[in-house]
Amino acid sequence: MPVETPGATISGVLAGLATSDMETSIEWLSTVIGQRESARPMAGLADWYLGPAGTIQLIYDRERAGGSMVTLHVPDIAATQRRLAAAGIDLQYDETTSDKVTFGTVLDPDGNSVTFVEQKPGFHPRGE
């Protein structure tokens, strides 16, 4: 649901990850997200459309590679961990895991951080 603020309605988000090697990162991110890229709109860009809520964009930028972070909400982080482990990717649970959420993080070949978060039953971040 869009955030409704007069003059500043936000209906989605595009999160970018900088990379020094497009092809290696496209393969890695496709495995992590569980789908191939949705589009390659121009040289040095690849997009993964994740539904109305947002898009992940891989950007060729050698100078910024390794300094990006993105967090993805998942319904079952244990299933995500098993899927990634089967692909040889080690999801590490984060010490910030609490009674409200569970976090797990993987690092891409450049060192960018992709964090998965599962909300625990009864927790509603907007106080619903």
FENTA-V156693 format. One record per pair of residues at least 24 apart in sequence whose C-alpha atoms are under 6 Angstrom apart, sorted by sequence separation. I is the first residue (numbers start at 1). J is the second residue. If there is no record, write none. Layout:
i->{I:I}
j->{J:J}
//
This chain:
i->{14:16:19:20:12:13:14:15:16:17:18:19:20:77:12:14:16:18:19:20:18:69:71:73:74:75:66:68:69:70:71:72:73:74:20:65:66:67:69:71:73:18:19:66:18:17}
j->{54:56:59:60:53:54:55:56:57:58:59:60:61:118:54:56:58:60:61:62:61:112:114:116:117:118:110:112:113:114:115:116:117:118:65:110:111:112:114:116:118:64:65:112:65:68}
//
